[in-house]
């Protein structure tokens, strides 16, 4: 093995080389498996496999093997096998080989999926997977910025095209009623006249053109040469870039044959093949010459598929095979030359034939095939292409374009495949020597195939081309290829092409001078647009972020609120929903007084600078709202509101008791701007209330009124809704409560420095433990001597303590009464729980936190956890009985002297709510009171 | 009465938003409370007002007397009140800890301490 460090057996080197061979074997087996199907497929048989994946989206794991798929599968497998072996040698000794081979194999699988998929969505998934693999492989040497930029460029261009493809596929499925290719390909006539035909076609072509590097999206492919050479040979020449060609060929029975198809596909392909072939002559890097000539070949394939019909289709298929064979070999050779001499610059390379005879031989065969010379397969392919162009509409132009591209490609073939090996040997950065076996196998095998296919087409080439052409044309074709057809127009054209090609090669100096003149204009080419678009997009993102994300809470709020006012206000105005029910007649004097009280309290809350005054005003607002609930038939709401308002005031006072007053911030004109915005919001909400009254939108509650007693066994409809009809919502709500309480607990208990957090947790746990153990006997003992804090001192009055001692059990009893009567009368778990929590808080103000904790059988945290568990288990009970989650289960008992008694899970559910509310409230308030 | 309550709702919203735009976390939380009162009252009023007739069936009856107040908005508001309390508690405690850490009530001061 004549590698750079042959004597030292470097473990990664050995691994890499073996890995190539090892990974190649299974792929070879796949190739053999599929190759054995060739006779059957060439006979017109197709193989199918399908499983549902996401039926609701029309996404199926369906695969079909026909002639076109088989051609691509064999290309992927054969070239893939050689590439893996080659990469083992080429990449030996490099880092991250595992990653490299992983992506290479992942790509192989994706590519096989792409060409086998019958479902278009599935095809799209594989399509994008190949783009992603390509991204990682181009950027494999991620320490080089050029590699990263090229990888991103390739991803953005092909990914953008992929999105267009997805849109096109969806439109196509709309038009054809299925995502299955097998269904779509039969209804070409219906599709071509469908209204969605034009947009679907253009979007799908955008995907195909970006993927197959057609002008003006071609620029990413030369950039992709930053990838290691095996990747270039495989993805960016033989397989992935042909996915677009595959898609166009695949869909041509359904979408092809129209004027739009002909001129778009042929036009783009024609321009691409000529421009790229010209560009390839201006390069001096071996790989870039090959990249541009690949773009040119892809253009030729697109061009032929655009022409359509049996002749052009068989030419395209033959050209596809020919190109995969010679271009794969030439990339391998370029890689070997780079690997063994240290340079890819053709100006530094010459006379390598002596040092690398085998490589030179393979290169010569491939170059001659690329030039389209007999007896190689490239000759047959080119003859077929000429045959097709001579039968095309506007044949003068079409044929001239094909000849021009072929002429330029002959010069490119000589430049890349012959010139480095001829002439006098020159010194190279590394002394040139022959490549190792693993790197010779690929180019030699491909070269031999070029020769065998050319000399003996009946062996495999006939069957392959026939089968693939049948699939593209949509009817069975039988093709017989041959080198010699007699003196025909294509042969004459071939002769002219060769003569011109040699002349162009000789005149390359002129081409270089011409392109130098051109060079300044090149920055305005497609690659320049890409740069510009990328910079523009970044700039837009930065400026809109600066505009919208100032980092000031006020600004976010203003934008949100302002947008809401504008949009909702516009909707109200535009729809003319202005049947506001302004009606002063039914107003009662005490109601007006209540409203006035609330308004005044609001004003106080805004204007008072003293915090305590503002808190008091806030309390008045809350009580006022509660009174409104009382007046309008909502006793449950009123009770809850009164209790919560009380706790709110306590909470505010606890938090702000020790804090100094605000630093006053002078705000100036900002006040008026905020006031204007606030008034706009208020006006909008008032209008919404007036528009949204039940006269305009009849209520939907009659169901609950009617079914509450018969089915829910409760007369208080509000409570039945909470614990039965909408128990799932309530479950969610007590969960939110618990999360908020857990958050409060975390903020208050788990603090100090991060490194002492664990201590804190343990301390908190110890406290909870103490609380549990101290109350094995849960009788409310007379309080222990309280630990005095200043708040305790202040409250330890003569009246409060005895009163609390008396009130505490009474309040608890009352809360339980509320809980159990809640199903039929105002009350229930929420208000009961709040009353019970208030009892504990009262006790705390009288006797301190320690004593209050002593009253609880478990810690408040465990309390709300247990409550949640009880409520949830009610739901699970229903599941066990075979009903949906949280369905109410009832049983009726007859109690002597009382009558019928309904016992059911909603009552237990409400007990869970009750316990949760106690736990949550105490978890929040007790630690705060401790501070 | 709907008209009067519509005005009260509007004022609660306006006051809530105005307070939330002030450069004081205390006022922001106050605004939050006013806003939740406004939201509750909005649902209550839009659901329709019925004086003094709660949606409770008398003993022996199979459904509440007609007309009676709409139970659906009531059950919505009931949970909203309790959740509002929990959220308020959380924001108060957050404010409390923030104040202990940064020594300021001004949200703009918190911005530089990120």
Interface residues (C-beta under 8 A of the other chain):
Chain A: X551 X552 X553 X554 X557 X558 X561 X581 X582 X583 X584 X586 X587 X588 X591 X592 X595 X598 X599 X602 X603 X605 X606 X611 X614 X618 X621 X622 X625 X628 X629 X631 X632 X633 X634 X635 X636 X637 X640 X641 X644 X647 X648 X651 X652 X655 X656 X659 X662 X663 X665 X667 X674 X675 X677 X678 X679 X681 X682 X683 X685 X686 X687 X688 X689 X690 X692 X693 X694 X699 X700 X701 X704 X705 X706 X708 X709 X710 X715 X716 X717 X718 X721 X722 X726 X729 X730 X733 X736 X737 X740 X741 X743 X744 X747 X748 X751 X824 X825 X826 X830 X834 X917 X920 X924 X925 X928
Chain B: X1 X2 X3 X4 X5 X6 X7 X8 X9 X10 X11 X12 X13 X14 X15 X16 X17 X18 X19 X20 X21 X22 X23 X24 X26 X28 X30 X33 X34 X37 X38 X40 X41 X42 X44 X45 X46 X47 X48 X49 X50 X51 X52 X53 X54 X55 X56 X57 X58 X59 X61 X62 X63 X64 X68 X69 X70 X71 X72 X74 X75 X77 X78 X79 X81 X82 X83 X84 X85 X86 X87 X88 X89 X90 X92 X93 X94 X95 X96 X97 X99 X104 X105 X106 X107 X108 X111
